[in-house]
Amino acid sequence: MAVLVEVAPSHVCPRGAADTSLWVNGVRVDPLAPEELADWVASSLRCGQSHVVHFLPAHPIVVADQDEGYRKVLNRGNLNLVDGAAVAVAARLKGRRSPRTTGSDALALLSAWGVPSNVGHFLYGSTPEVVEKLRDRLELDNPGISVVGTESPPFREIEDDELEEAAIRIREAGTDLLWIGMGTPKQDLVAERLRELGAAPVILCVGAAFDFLAGTKRRAPRWMRAIGMEWVFRLVTEPSRLWRRYLIGNVLFITAVMRDHGGTPRRRVAPAPDPGSP
């Protein structure tokens, strides 16, 4: 487990980006640059509270646009980062540049960043085969990394008592960063409950990043990611699973952006209160 600094009682937890006034289709987006993420995580590790980080491509925002309960969950996140190109474009329509940080990039970045401080990582999600391959990959790429545990929960709905037991195991393992690799919206709902249970200082919902870094699914070439066309690559490689998400979901996202841009946005939900504030 990382020991970064001695925590003063007056330490205030980070609120997210400096300006959290950016909203896309009723979901709060925090314009934090990738190079600022490690500092935000370090501050979160020091503050003594549990935090949830969401990575937002268009899909979860489309789901949230149709599900108020899920929208509230996302807006209670401590940090909501732009993952997809469509969300970045929507932010620019509001006059704000919001840098992209994908779950895969964050997992790679923070794995390397945490080695000198012995940050403890816990991998929660996917299948036992995938998480073991991911663990091997992280240890190969980051000699000295501390992966304190792995767990693959059932694919069905996870019962509350199961989450309570998992939270105990995650805490007792000495976890600093809890990585959750499940689908949307399941991973976000699970993360919120694990935050309530104080499972780890930082809980990051990274979805398919487990498969990409483990090598069990191919990630789009770098040039496609750079021009915002990763979704096309994913659609071509998994058409039967993803056609509805991208062909229908993208239309719904664009429609909602036009509605929002036209002056009739969804009702906003306040972000999570800062537990370190007076």
C-alpha positions, 0 to 999 in steps of 0.5 A: 500500500502506498505511503505518499505523505503524512496526512494532515487532519485539515487535508481537503479532498480534490473536487475534480477539475478546477472547473466542473461547469461543463455538462454534456446531455445532463452529465457532468464532465471534468476537463482534466488533462491526462498529465494532471490525472496522477496528481489528482490521484495522489491527492485522493490517496492522501485525503482519507476518503473513497473516490470514484472515477468514470471514463465517459465515451458516448455510450454511458451518456446515452444510457444516462440520458434515458435513465435518471437513476444512472445519470445521478450515479454518474454525476455523483462521481468524483471525477468524470473524464472524457473517454470518447471523441464524440464527447470531446466534440460535444464539449467543444460545442460548448466552447470548452476543450476537454482532453481525452483520457481513456480507461486503457491509457489511465491504467497504463499511466497509473501503473507506471506512475505508482511503482516508486511509491508502491501503490497497491492495485486491485483488479476487479472484473472480467473473467479469471483468465483475463485478469490473470493475463492482465496482471502478467502484462502489468507486471511485465511492463512495470517491474516492481508493480504491486498488484495486491489482488484480483477477483472476477465477480459473477456476471449476474447482478452482484448481491449487496452482501457479496459486495460487502464481503468483496469490499473487506477483501479489497481493503485488507489486501492494501488496495490503493487503486481499485480497477473495475472492468465490467460493462456499462452501467454495471461497473458504475453502479458497483463502484458507487456501492464500493465507495460507500463501503470504503473499499479503496481510496480510488475506484476507477471504472475502465470497462474494456481496458482489461481486455485491451491491456491483457491482449484478449481483444485488439485495440484500434491502431494508434492513428485511428485513436488519434482521429477519434475513429476507435469506435469504427474499429471496435464495430468492425471487430465486434459487429454483433455485440456493438452494432446497436451501441454505435449505429443507434447509440451514436444517433441518439447521442448526436440528437441529445447534443443538438437538443442540449445545444438548442437550449433544453438540457436535461436537469442537472444533478449535483456532484458528490459532496466533497467529504473533506470540506468543512 
